[in-house]
Amino acid sequence: MSSGKFSCAGCLQTIKSKQLLRCSVCLNHYDLLCANISEKRFSNTLTGEHRLKWKCEACKSKEPKTDNSNTPVRAGHDDKVTHRRGATVQSPPDAVDDDLTLQEIRSLKEELLLFRQEMIATRQRVNEFNTNLTNLINRVENCELKTDQLCVRMDALEDTLKNVHKTLANKLSVKLDQQDIVSALRVGSVVRAESDVNSSRPRPIVVRLVRRAKRDELLKAARVRRGATTEGIGLQGSPRRFYLNERLTKINRFLFRQARQAKERLNWRYVWTRDGKIFARQHSMPDSPLYRLHTNDDLVRVFGQEAFGS
């Protein structure tokens, strides 16, 4: 059946494969797809006799239908006789092929059912993912909105702090312009007054300046005008003294606080900072030595152990 090239009577295409069938009635040739025959069936179960007797669907549909319901059933046991009601005496040659086809259909049906179930489960997971993604997007947008609002408030607060420092600098007779300030922010925790637990002192404000010379000018003016208050600068509350100090490292802030406490206990005259360094002097006499404090050991060496309560 494959010695020459034939055109398929079903799709009218040239049959290039050797796997083809010829109808035993109309003698037309068909490829396996138009013949509705699988390659597995053609190669394994479709014998040469079956192929010679094969009929296309068009020729099968023209055959008269017969009714074998009145055919008597033969008694006795016969290998060639089936005892199923309504069956013919001998199974037709294509019975095995029909069973295999039914098995393939059942298998395909099961696969389609499983595929449908997987698609339903996938669709549910996609819907859950879309819901979670939408919720996440909404939360991110809310966070961005709050962040933008916080940035606006921070900018306004920083401008306010910069204006406060400009006003305080003017009170010390130092001109401080907006371009002289890099940043201004509050640090530390609220300090409660010992006499009134309900009152609190504002947190310190740290200002970063562009030039060191301007910083030194402010510190010098603050030392000259000790006792300056916030009166007349527009701040809420009653006027109070303000202090201007240079920013120290965390370790030096601790040492400076300890040194000031020892100074008060021992009635020393001076404890101060300059360029981030801590100094102490007992009195103003010319012979009073100047001490530089680096560590806790320096505190004990200068003030003595009794100054710290042990």
Contacts in CASP RR format, 6 or more apart in sequence:
PFRMAT RR
TARGET T0000
AUTHOR 0000-0000-0000
METHOD contacts of the structure
MODEL  1
MSSGKFSCAGCLQTIKSKQLLRCSVCLNHYDLLCANISEKRFSNTLTGEH
RLKWKCEACKSKEPKTDNSNTPVRAGHDDKVTHRRGATVQSPPDAVDDDL
TLQEIRSLKEELLLFRQEMIATRQRVNEFNTNLTNLINRVENCELKTDQL
CVRMDALEDTLKNVHKTLANKLSVKLDQQDIVSALRVGSVVRAESDVNSS
RPRPIVVRLVRRAKRDELLKAARVRRGATTEGIGLQGSPRRFYLNERLTK
INRFLFRQARQAKERLNWRYVWTRDGKIFARQHSMPDSPLYRLHTNDDLV
RVFGQEAFGS
1 20 0 8 1.000
1 21 0 8 1.000
1 22 0 8 1.000
1 29 0 8 1.000
1 51 0 8 1.000
2 18 0 8 1.000
2 19 0 8 1.000
2 20 0 8 1.000
5 14 0 8 1.000
5 15 0 8 1.000
5 16 0 8 1.000
6 14 0 8 1.000
6 15 0 8 1.000
6 20 0 8 1.000
6 29 0 8 1.000
7 13 0 8 1.000
7 14 0 8 1.000
7 15 0 8 1.000
7 29 0 8 1.000
8 14 0 8 1.000
8 15 0 8 1.000
8 20 0 8 1.000
8 29 0 8 1.000
8 30 0 8 1.000
8 31 0 8 1.000
8 34 0 8 1.000
9 23 0 8 1.000
9 26 0 8 1.000
9 28 0 8 1.000
9 29 0 8 1.000
9 30 0 8 1.000
9 34 0 8 1.000
9 56 0 8 1.000
10 30 0 8 1.000
10 34 0 8 1.000
11 31 0 8 1.000
11 33 0 8 1.000
11 34 0 8 1.000
13 31 0 8 1.000
15 29 0 8 1.000
15 31 0 8 1.000
17 31 0 8 1.000
17 32 0 8 1.000
19 31 0 8 1.000
19 32 0 8 1.000
19 39 0 8 1.000
19 42 0 8 1.000
19 43 0 8 1.000
20 29 0 8 1.000
20 30 0 8 1.000
20 31 0 8 1.000
20 32 0 8 1.000
20 35 0 8 1.000
21 29 0 8 1.000
21 30 0 8 1.000
21 32 0 8 1.000
21 35 0 8 1.000
21 37 0 8 1.000
21 42 0 8 1.000
21 51 0 8 1.000
21 54 0 8 1.000
22 28 0 8 1.000
22 29 0 8 1.000
22 30 0 8 1.000
22 54 0 8 1.000
23 29 0 8 1.000
23 30 0 8 1.000
23 54 0 8 1.000
23 55 0 8 1.000
23 56 0 8 1.000
23 58 0 8 1.000
23 59 0 8 1.000
24 52 0 8 1.000
24 53 0 8 1.000
24 54 0 8 1.000
24 55 0 8 1.000
25 55 0 8 1.000
25 56 0 8 1.000
25 59 0 8 1.000
26 56 0 8 1.000
26 58 0 8 1.000
26 59 0 8 1.000
28 56 0 8 1.000
30 56 0 8 1.000
32 38 0 8 1.000
32 39 0 8 1.000
32 42 0 8 1.000
35 54 0 8 1.000
35 56 0 8 1.000
36 57 0 8 1.000
37 46 0 8 1.000
38 101 0 8 1.000
38 104 0 8 1.000
41 97 0 8 1.000
41 100 0 8 1.000
41 101 0 8 1.000
45 96 0 8 1.000
45 97 0 8 1.000
45 100 0 8 1.000
46 54 0 8 1.000
46 97 0 8 1.000
47 93 0 8 1.000
49 93 0 8 1.000
50 93 0 8 1.000
50 94 0 8 1.000
50 97 0 8 1.000
53 93 0 8 1.000
68 86 0 8 1.000
68 88 0 8 1.000
69 86 0 8 1.000
71 88 0 8 1.000
71 89 0 8 1.000
73 83 0 8 1.000
74 81 0 8 1.000
74 89 0 8 1.000
80 89 0 8 1.000
80 90 0 8 1.000
81 89 0 8 1.000
81 90 0 8 1.000
82 88 0 8 1.000
82 89 0 8 1.000
82 91 0 8 1.000
158 183 0 8 1.000
158 184 0 8 1.000
158 185 0 8 1.000
161 184 0 8 1.000
161 185 0 8 1.000
161 186 0 8 1.000
161 205 0 8 1.000
161 207 0 8 1.000
162 178 0 8 1.000
162 181 0 8 1.000
162 184 0 8 1.000
162 207 0 8 1.000
164 205 0 8 1.000
164 233 0 8 1.000
164 235 0 8 1.000
165 176 0 8 1.000
165 181 0 8 1.000
165 184 0 8 1.000
165 205 0 8 1.000
165 207 0 8 1.000
166 176 0 8 1.000
166 177 0 8 1.000
166 178 0 8 1.000
166 181 0 8 1.000
167 233 0 8 1.000
167 234 0 8 1.000
168 230 0 8 1.000
168 233 0 8 1.000
168 242 0 8 1.000
168 244 0 8 1.000
169 175 0 8 1.000
169 176 0 8 1.000
169 218 0 8 1.000
170 176 0 8 1.000
171 228 0 8 1.000
171 233 0 8 1.000
172 218 0 8 1.000
172 221 0 8 1.000
172 222 0 8 1.000
172 225 0 8 1.000
172 228 0 8 1.000
172 244 0 8 1.000
173 221 0 8 1.000
173 225 0 8 1.000
174 214 0 8 1.000
174 217 0 8 1.000
174 218 0 8 1.000
174 221 0 8 1.000
176 214 0 8 1.000
176 218 0 8 1.000
179 210 0 8 1.000
180 209 0 8 1.000
180 210 0 8 1.000
180 211 0 8 1.000
180 214 0 8 1.000
181 207 0 8 1.000
181 208 0 8 1.000
181 209 0 8 1.000
181 210 0 8 1.000
182 208 0 8 1.000
182 209 0 8 1.000
182 210 0 8 1.000
183 207 0 8 1.000
183 208 0 8 1.000
184 205 0 8 1.000
184 206 0 8 1.000
184 207 0 8 1.000
184 208 0 8 1.000
185 205 0 8 1.000
185 206 0 8 1.000
186 202 0 8 1.000
186 203 0 8 1.000
186 204 0 8 1.000
186 205 0 8 1.000
186 206 0 8 1.000
187 203 0 8 1.000
187 204 0 8 1.000
187 205 0 8 1.000
187 206 0 8 1.000
188 203 0 8 1.000
188 204 0 8 1.000
189 203 0 8 1.000
190 200 0 8 1.000
190 201 0 8 1.000
190 202 0 8 1.000
190 203 0 8 1.000
191 200 0 8 1.000
191 201 0 8 1.000
191 203 0 8 1.000
192 199 0 8 1.000
192 200 0 8 1.000
192 201 0 8 1.000
193 199 0 8 1.000
193 200 0 8 1.000
193 201 0 8 1.000
206 247 0 8 1.000
209 215 0 8 1.000
209 218 0 8 1.000
215 246 0 8 1.000
218 244 0 8 1.000
219 244 0 8 1.000
219 245 0 8 1.000
219 246 0 8 1.000
222 228 0 8 1.000
222 243 0 8 1.000
222 244 0 8 1.000
222 245 0 8 1.000
227 241 0 8 1.000
228 241 0 8 1.000
228 242 0 8 1.000
229 239 0 8 1.000
229 240 0 8 1.000
229 241 0 8 1.000
229 242 0 8 1.000
230 239 0 8 1.000
230 240 0 8 1.000
230 241 0 8 1.000
230 242 0 8 1.000
231 239 0 8 1.000
232 239 0 8 1.000
245 273 0 8 1.000
246 273 0 8 1.000
246 274 0 8 1.000
246 275 0 8 1.000
246 276 0 8 1.000
248 256 0 8 1.000
248 273 0 8 1.000
248 276 0 8 1.000
248 278 0 8 1.000
249 276 0 8 1.000
252 273 0 8 1.000
252 276 0 8 1.000
252 278 0 8 1.000
255 278 0 8 1.000
255 293 0 8 1.000
255 294 0 8 1.000
255 295 0 8 1.000
255 296 0 8 1.000
255 298 0 8 1.000
255 299 0 8 1.000
256 271 0 8 1.000
256 273 0 8 1.000
256 278 0 8 1.000
258 296 0 8 1.000
258 299 0 8 1.000
258 308 0 8 1.000
259 271 0 8 1.000
259 278 0 8 1.000
259 280 0 8 1.000
259 293 0 8 1.000
259 299 0 8 1.000
259 303 0 8 1.000
260 271 0 8 1.000
262 268 0 8 1.000
262 299 0 8 1.000
262 303 0 8 1.000
262 304 0 8 1.000
262 307 0 8 1.000
262 308 0 8 1.000
263 269 0 8 1.000
263 270 0 8 1.000
263 271 0 8 1.000
263 280 0 8 1.000
263 303 0 8 1.000
265 307 0 8 1.000
266 303 0 8 1.000
266 307 0 8 1.000
268 280 0 8 1.000
268 281 0 8 1.000
268 282 0 8 1.000
268 283 0 8 1.000
268 303 0 8 1.000
269 281 0 8 1.000
269 282 0 8 1.000
269 283 0 8 1.000
269 284 0 8 1.000
269 288 0 8 1.000
270 279 0 8 1.000
270 280 0 8 1.000
270 281 0 8 1.000
270 282 0 8 1.000
270 284 0 8 1.000
271 278 0 8 1.000
271 279 0 8 1.000
271 280 0 8 1.000
272 278 0 8 1.000
272 279 0 8 1.000
273 279 0 8 1.000
277 292 0 8 1.000
278 292 0 8 1.000
278 293 0 8 1.000
278 294 0 8 1.000
279 290 0 8 1.000
279 291 0 8 1.000
279 292 0 8 1.000
279 293 0 8 1.000
280 290 0 8 1.000
280 291 0 8 1.000
280 293 0 8 1.000
280 302 0 8 1.000
280 303 0 8 1.000
281 288 0 8 1.000
281 289 0 8 1.000
281 290 0 8 1.000
281 291 0 8 1.000
282 288 0 8 1.000
282 289 0 8 1.000
291 298 0 8 1.000
291 302 0 8 1.000
292 298 0 8 1.000
293 299 0 8 1.000
293 302 0 8 1.000
299 307 0 8 1.000
299 308 0 8 1.000
300 308 0 8 1.000
END
